[in-house]
Structure formats: structure tokens, C-alpha cells
Amino acid sequence: YGLIQGVTSLGINYGQVANNLPPPDKVLDLLTALKLTKARIYDTNPQVLTTFANSNIELIVTVENQMLPVVMDPQQAIQWVSTHIKPYFPATKITGIAVGNEIFTDDDTSLLGYLVPAIVSIHGALVQLGLDKYIQVSTPNSLAVLEVSYPPSAGSFKGEVSGVMSQFLQFLSSTGSPFWINAYPYFAYKDSPNKISLDYALFNKNPGMVDPYTKLHYDNMLYAQVDAVVYAMSRLGYGGIEVRVSETGWPSKGDSNEVGATVQNAAVYNKNLLRRQMSNEGTPLRPNMRLEVYLFALFNEDMKPGPTSERNYGLFQPDGTMAYNVGLSALATSSSTSSASISLTSSATKVIIP
């Protein structure tokens, strides 16, 4: 009687930029205890792929950014899939390959020219090996690919990426693959805390905002960001592509200039997001298409460069203790009755999941 049973739309990012993380078998135990069935890793770590075999975890793996110029060659792509995917599949449920991460906004602008050829070659290799029916190919994008994100109906991509973006969307459209977006309301709030309501960013109760053109009402920023991406794709002539959130989260600690990076806010953001996922919601623009979301991240990662917040997105410390209680812990002790309750708020309210 898993409490998240039926919440097929929730996954977690299992980053490994740290020198103190538990071994993959312990991570698998943790994911299993939490009843999470989807995870994403940022490479094709053979230890993880082997350990996750015959588990019920669906895995998205990654072609690292520096590999793009290599795998754009179809022969090299076949070599890559034959080495990094084929030996583990289907025992390990690999369901997606992320080709690079945030390439459209990478400091190394040369990578953008390799992106679509690399995606096409990796997909072609899957087709040749008969795996394309099982494994989707896409690339996660930073919200910075948008020139305009507010209001959502004004969503549009940056002019300088629109050429490659059109080719990428053509690929997604022809293969039925999702557009993955890394969306962090935290960044928007941190950059203008005087303009943006914290409650709106955290999914708390708030008046929200109405898009003046569509009259759709948004009570949280994440859904507005996702819908802005849908409108941006429509502007380029691609209206039917599913958007999935490949990363979202909130840091529990930050530097003095990182407004809002607190344990309290992180707990509230992820609890509220979890509650939304449990009701299998869609966004205002696509209310009937449940939004798939991958939380960032499973662990705090001590070797990540950048501001303090970067090392403090984890739900868990590397020793397996909770960074804060997000309500998932209740899942680890699931009840044997036919319905079980999970406390998602600090108050006594319970969300009952039959």
C-alpha cells in the first residue's frame, strides 16, 4: 500500500557531485522506502545502472555535455548506446536519455551547434538497436531559454536560440518526446523579492495572478513558468508537445545575498509541490494533462561549485538523515491498512490517499 502509489508523475534527481554519498544500493533502499519510482542521473554511472536493475525505478540517464561533439557522429552514437544503455536494458528501466543539460544557455556556445545532430544520432542509434519504443530522447533546458516568461501567454524563446530551437522542437514533435524544463521559482524570487510574492513562489495560499490575455488564473509560479514554455513553443509552430519539469526545488541554505534560501521555505516548497503531485494536477493551460515533475535533489552535494545554495538543494544529507521533513518520510513507514494518511503540513491536516 505505497502512499505515493498512483503518483506516477513524481521523480527525483539523484546528483552525485559529492565525495560522501551513500553507495547506490543504499540509495536504492532509500528511494524504495520513499515509494519513489522515477529518478534521473547526470551520467550513465555503471554502478548505478547495475544496482538499479530489477528494481521498479525508472531512470533517465544523461549524455554529458562534453560528449555532444562525439555522439553527433552516428557511428559514435551507436557505440555509445551499445556501451552505456544496451547492456543494462531492460533489467534496468531506462526510460529517457537526456542529451546534454542546459545546452541552449551554456557558457560554451559552440555546444549548441552539436545539440540537434547529437540528439538525432542518439535516437537513430536507439532505432537501430530496437530501443526507441522504450526510451525517449530530449534535453533539459534552463528557463533562461525564454526571452519573455510573464505573463505566460507572452512566453517566447530568445531570438538567438530560435533557429536551433525550431530544429529541436521538430525532433520532439516527430518522435513524441517531451520538452524538459529546469524551472526554479526560487531564482525569480531571489532576484526580485520585493516584486514577487513569496507565497506565490512557494505554492502557498495567495491571490495569484490572472493572465490578461487568456484570463487564466495562476496560483503559483511553477505552473506559470511551464505554461510560458508551452506558449513559446506554440509561437514557433509547435503546440502539441508535452512539457515536463526535469528539475525544480528550493535550497535550504544560502549566502547572505541569497534571499529566501532557508530550511523553512525549502520544506514548504517541496511539501506543497508534493501535495500538488498527489492530486495529479495539470497547469491552467493544460488542466487535464498531469504535470510530471522531478524534484531537485535527493542529496546535498558538497562538491558543487558556485554559491552556498548550490550545495543545499537536497531533501537528505549524505548520511541519510533528512535535511528537513518534506512529508516523504511518512511514506517510509507505510500503513498496512487499505488507506494511509501522510502528513504534508506542520498542522494536523492530513491528506488521505486511498
Secondary structure as UniProt FT lines:
FT   TURN            3..6
FT   TURN            8..9
FT   STRAND          10..13
FT   HELIX           24..33
FT   TURN            34..35
FT   STRAND          38..40
FT   HELIX           46..51
FT   TURN            52..54
FT   STRAND          58..63
FT   HELIX           65..67
FT   HELIX           68..71
FT   HELIX           74..84
FT   TURN            85..91
FT   STRAND          93..99
FT   HELIX           103..105
FT   HELIX           109..111
FT   HELIX           112..128
FT   TURN            129..130
FT   TURN            132..134
FT   STRAND          136..138
FT   STRAND          140..142
FT   HELIX           143..145
FT   STRAND          146..148
FT   HELIX           152..154
FT   STRAND          156..157
FT   HELIX           159..161
FT   HELIX           162..175
FT   STRAND          179..182
FT   HELIX           185..191
FT   TURN            193..195
FT   HELIX           198..201
FT   TURN            202..203
FT   STRAND          209..210
FT   TURN            212..214
FT   STRAND          217..218
FT   HELIX           221..235
FT   TURN            236..237
FT   STRAND          243..248
FT   TURN            256..257
FT   TURN            259..260
FT   HELIX           263..278
FT   TURN            279..280
FT   TURN            287..288
FT   STRAND          293..296
FT   TURN            302..303
FT   HELIX           308..311
FT   TURN            318..319
FT   HELIX           329..332
FT   STRAND          340..342
FT   STRAND          351..353
//
